[in-house]
Each structure stands twice: as C-alpha cells, then as structure tokens.
Amino acid sequence: MGNCVLLRDLVAVEKDALLARARLRRFDAGETIFLMGSPGDSMMAVLNGNVRISVTSADGREIVLAILYENEVFGEIAMLDGKERTADARALTPCTLAILERREVLAFLERHPGSWQRLVEVLCERLRNTDQQIAEVALLQLPVRLAKALLRMSNPDPIQARGRRDPTIQLSQRELGNFVGAARESVNKCLRDWQRAGIVRIESSLITISDRDTLEELAGRG
C-alpha cells in the first residue's frame, strides 16, 4: 500500500503511521465492494487485481465510469464529505484492498496537510477523465472511442498508475460496451474487424493489443 498514489511521496514514518490503521479485505471476481447510496465511511487502495466503478439506471442500464488497477485509490469522494457513495464498486477480478476508515484518513490529513495536494490531484484527474469519457460518447464514432478506451486501459494516467503498460485488457465485450456507451453487438463487430486486420487478438474475455501504432492512429481520428 505504500506505493499507492496518496502515500508514495511520504517519508517512511508517515507511511507507517497510516498503514498501521489499514485493514485488508479480499474480494472474489464479481463481488460487490459497495453500492451507490451506501454510507461513505471509508476509502480503499487496490493492492492487487482490478475494480470496476459504475452507475446503474432504474431500468438496469449500466455505464462503466472507470477500471482501477493496482496502487489506485477509490471511495475518496464520499469519504471526504461523509455523504453517500456516488457509484457502485465491484471486483472485476479477484482483488485485495486496503481499507482506511474516514476518521483515520481525516486525522492523517490534518497531521500531514501536504498530502492534500496528492488527493486533489487524484480527484481532478478523475474528473477530467469522466468529462473526457462523456464527451467521447456524445461526439465520437464508436471505432474512435473504442480505440481510445483500449489505449487508456492498457496505459492509465501516470499520476494514478506510474509506468504501467499492459497490452492485455481483461473485460467482457458487454462491459466494454457499457464503458464506451455502445451495444455489445456493435463492440463485437468492431473488435472482430480489428482482429481480422491484426490490430487486436480476442480470447474469451481477454483483449490483447497486437498493433498499438494502428490503434493510436484510429484513436487520433477523433
């Protein structure tokens, strides 16, 4: 947990002070971590595995807001203001989380005010990403926004996951459709076309980027 985005720049004694108060919990793939509207009394850091953040409408339609990876944090919005959760969080793969209670985090931030800057960076970057995703769904054709989504998932923003670059994305086509605002059938057709062209390789729920340069060219058309 010492490598997570909020703690990596702290000195050892400051990290130890907060880590001593964290509790670990493991989740199976598909297991609910929290639901929108539930109390926001803690925040989490992903130690391993992937977490899906999404919102669901009253008629059951889901939009995936983010896929979180190792060393990223979530649950910080409701934790900070003490209000309800603003989205659902579910384990996309088996994962282990470090959970920090609200009172512990706020007390830590009061003792170490310099850590606020890192937390603000995380919040701002998440807001920028959400704005970008909304604009893409509204304005771009499916192949462009799908290419952009795959590239982001394989290489998240360095503020949140420094140095991570993985050509393989573990996500079902239905979940990917929810992420880019398209039907599973439309996503399937686009990916199949790309697979025949040698741009990606599809194996069950694994999508591997085979030709990153061409995918970046497709994304640039937006």
PLY file of the C-alpha trace (Angstrom):
ply
format ascii 1.0
element vertex 222
property float x
property float y
property float z
element edge 221
property int vertex1
property int vertex2
end_header
0.00 0.00 0.00
2.98 2.27 0.46
3.17 2.61 -3.33
-0.40 3.87 -3.73
-0.88 7.32 -5.21
-1.58 9.05 -1.90
1.38 7.66 0.01
4.27 7.16 -2.39
5.83 10.57 -1.69
5.63 10.34 2.11
8.58 9.50 4.30
8.64 6.08 5.92
7.43 7.21 9.35
4.41 8.97 7.83
3.51 5.92 5.75
3.82 3.60 8.73
1.50 5.80 10.78
-1.32 5.38 8.26
-0.60 1.79 7.19
-0.87 0.63 10.78
-4.54 1.64 10.71
-5.47 -0.05 7.43
-7.31 -3.36 7.26
-7.09 -5.80 4.37
-10.01 -7.49 2.66
-10.12 -9.84 -0.31
-12.92 -9.90 -2.88
-13.81 -12.52 -5.48
-14.40 -11.54 -9.11
-17.88 -10.04 -9.43
-18.27 -9.40 -5.71
-19.77 -6.08 -4.64
-17.45 -3.77 -2.71
-20.06 -1.05 -2.16
-23.21 0.24 -3.85
-24.27 3.74 -4.83
-26.17 5.32 -1.95
-24.41 3.32 0.78
-22.58 5.17 3.60
-19.21 6.64 2.61
-17.28 5.82 5.76
-14.01 4.62 4.21
-11.72 4.75 1.19
-9.82 1.91 -0.44
-6.49 1.28 -2.15
-6.14 -1.54 -4.69
-3.24 -3.78 -3.65
-3.79 -6.28 -6.47
-6.48 -7.04 -9.04
-8.91 -4.71 -10.83
-12.01 -2.85 -9.63
-14.91 -1.60 -11.78
-16.64 1.68 -10.92
-20.09 2.09 -12.49
-23.56 3.60 -12.16
-26.83 1.83 -12.96
-30.11 3.42 -14.00
-33.51 2.48 -12.61
-34.18 0.31 -15.69
-30.94 -1.63 -15.22
-28.69 0.06 -17.77
-25.10 0.36 -16.60
-22.35 2.82 -17.50
-18.80 1.91 -16.51
-17.01 5.03 -15.28
-13.56 3.59 -14.61
-11.46 0.46 -14.31
-9.00 0.77 -11.43
-5.68 -1.02 -11.15
-3.02 -1.78 -8.55
-1.97 1.23 -6.42
-5.05 3.29 -7.33
-7.48 4.57 -4.71
-11.26 4.96 -4.76
-14.14 5.82 -2.48
-12.47 9.13 -1.66
-15.39 11.41 -2.59
-17.92 10.06 -0.10
-15.15 9.53 2.43
-14.23 13.21 2.34
-17.71 14.71 2.61
-19.26 11.92 4.69
-22.20 11.54 2.32
-23.45 8.57 0.30
-21.44 6.69 -2.32
-21.78 8.20 -5.79
-21.29 4.93 -7.74
-21.09 1.16 -7.44
-17.74 -0.59 -6.96
-17.29 -4.27 -7.84
-14.28 -6.53 -8.12
-13.60 -7.08 -11.82
-11.02 -9.75 -10.94
-10.07 -11.35 -7.62
-8.53 -8.47 -5.69
-7.14 -7.39 -2.35
-7.98 -3.96 -0.94
-6.56 -1.92 1.91
-9.43 -0.15 3.64
-8.97 3.07 5.61
-11.74 4.44 7.79
-12.83 8.05 7.29
-11.82 9.20 10.77
-8.31 7.77 10.30
-7.79 9.42 6.90
-9.07 12.82 8.05
-6.89 12.70 11.16
-3.90 11.76 8.98
-4.55 14.62 6.56
-4.81 17.03 9.48
-1.41 15.90 10.76
0.14 15.84 7.26
-1.50 18.68 5.30
0.93 18.25 2.42
-0.92 15.06 1.48
-3.97 17.10 0.49
-2.23 18.11 -2.74
-1.89 14.49 -3.84
-5.53 13.79 -3.04
-6.63 16.87 -5.01
-4.55 15.64 -7.98
-6.36 12.31 -7.90
-9.78 13.98 -7.72
-9.00 16.41 -10.54
-7.61 13.72 -12.79
-10.66 11.53 -12.19
-12.95 14.46 -13.03
-11.00 15.16 -16.23
-11.26 11.52 -17.26
-15.01 11.47 -16.61
-15.51 14.67 -18.63
-13.45 13.21 -21.46
-15.44 9.97 -21.46
-18.78 11.83 -21.57
-17.56 13.99 -24.46
-16.33 10.96 -26.39
-19.62 9.08 -26.00
-21.55 12.15 -27.17
-19.33 13.28 -30.05
-17.19 10.45 -31.44
-17.94 7.43 -33.61
-17.68 4.03 -31.93
-14.36 2.90 -33.52
-12.64 6.07 -32.31
-13.93 5.97 -28.74
-13.33 2.20 -28.52
-9.73 2.68 -29.63
-9.26 5.47 -27.09
-10.76 3.31 -24.32
-8.50 0.33 -25.04
-5.41 2.53 -25.11
-6.33 4.17 -21.78
-6.99 0.81 -20.14
-3.65 -0.56 -21.30
-1.75 2.52 -20.14
-3.56 4.52 -17.40
-2.59 8.05 -16.49
0.84 8.17 -14.84
-0.47 10.07 -11.81
-2.58 7.07 -10.87
-0.50 4.15 -12.16
3.05 5.14 -12.99
4.80 3.07 -15.59
2.01 0.57 -16.14
1.73 -0.52 -19.77
-0.04 -3.81 -20.45
-1.30 -4.78 -23.92
-3.94 -7.11 -22.43
-7.32 -5.90 -21.16
-9.49 -8.30 -19.16
-13.03 -7.10 -19.83
-16.08 -8.71 -21.39
-17.46 -7.13 -24.54
-20.65 -6.24 -22.69
-18.63 -4.42 -20.01
-16.56 -2.72 -22.70
-19.80 -1.64 -24.39
-21.01 -0.17 -21.11
-17.72 1.73 -20.86
-17.96 3.33 -24.32
-21.75 3.68 -24.43
-22.48 1.11 -27.14
-24.31 -2.20 -27.56
-22.30 -5.39 -27.09
-23.08 -6.40 -30.67
-21.58 -3.18 -32.05
-18.44 -3.60 -29.94
-18.16 -7.24 -31.04
-18.33 -6.30 -34.73
-15.68 -3.61 -34.35
-13.32 -5.89 -32.43
-13.79 -8.71 -34.95
-12.89 -6.36 -37.78
-9.78 -5.29 -35.86
-8.87 -8.89 -35.14
-9.01 -9.77 -38.85
-6.79 -6.73 -39.51
-4.28 -7.87 -36.86
-4.85 -4.88 -34.58
-6.13 -6.89 -31.59
-6.43 -10.51 -30.52
-9.53 -11.76 -28.70
-9.53 -14.76 -26.38
-12.66 -15.16 -24.25
-12.76 -12.01 -22.06
-9.14 -11.07 -22.84
-8.39 -8.43 -25.47
-4.73 -8.08 -26.45
-3.46 -5.10 -28.42
-1.29 -6.51 -31.23
-0.70 -3.32 -33.26
-0.62 -0.33 -30.93
0.51 2.11 -33.63
-2.55 1.42 -35.78
-4.84 1.61 -32.75
-3.34 5.01 -31.83
-3.92 6.15 -35.42
-7.59 5.12 -35.14
-7.92 6.94 -31.82
-6.37 10.05 -33.33
-9.18 10.36 -35.85
-11.31 11.85 -33.09
0 1
1 2
2 3
3 4
4 5
5 6
6 7
7 8
8 9
9 10
10 11
11 12
12 13
13 14
14 15
15 16
16 17
17 18
18 19
19 20
20 21
21 22
22 23
23 24
24 25
25 26
26 27
27 28
28 29
29 30
30 31
31 32
32 33
33 34
34 35
35 36
36 37
37 38
38 39
39 40
40 41
41 42
42 43
43 44
44 45
45 46
46 47
47 48
48 49
49 50
50 51
51 52
52 53
53 54
54 55
55 56
56 57
57 58
58 59
59 60
60 61
61 62
62 63
63 64
64 65
65 66
66 67
67 68
68 69
69 70
70 71
71 72
72 73
73 74
74 75
75 76
76 77
77 78
78 79
79 80
80 81
81 82
82 83
83 84
84 85
85 86
86 87
87 88
88 89
89 90
90 91
91 92
92 93
93 94
94 95
95 96
96 97
97 98
98 99
99 100
100 101
101 102
102 103
103 104
104 105
105 106
106 107
107 108
108 109
109 110
110 111
111 112
112 113
113 114
114 115
115 116
116 117
117 118
118 119
119 120
120 121
121 122
122 123
123 124
124 125
125 126
126 127
127 128
128 129
129 130
130 131
131 132
132 133
133 134
134 135
135 136
136 137
137 138
138 139
139 140
140 141
141 142
142 143
143 144
144 145
145 146
146 147
147 148
148 149
149 150
150 151
151 152
152 153
153 154
154 155
155 156
156 157
157 158
158 159
159 160
160 161
161 162
162 163
163 164
164 165
165 166
166 167
167 168
168 169
169 170
170 171
171 172
172 173
173 174
174 175
175 176
176 177
177 178
178 179
179 180
180 181
181 182
182 183
183 184
184 185
185 186
186 187
187 188
188 189
189 190
190 191
191 192
192 193
193 194
194 195
195 196
196 197
197 198
198 199
199 200
200 201
201 202
202 203
203 204
204 205
205 206
206 207
207 208
208 209
209 210
210 211
211 212
212 213
213 214
214 215
215 216
216 217
217 218
218 219
219 220
220 221
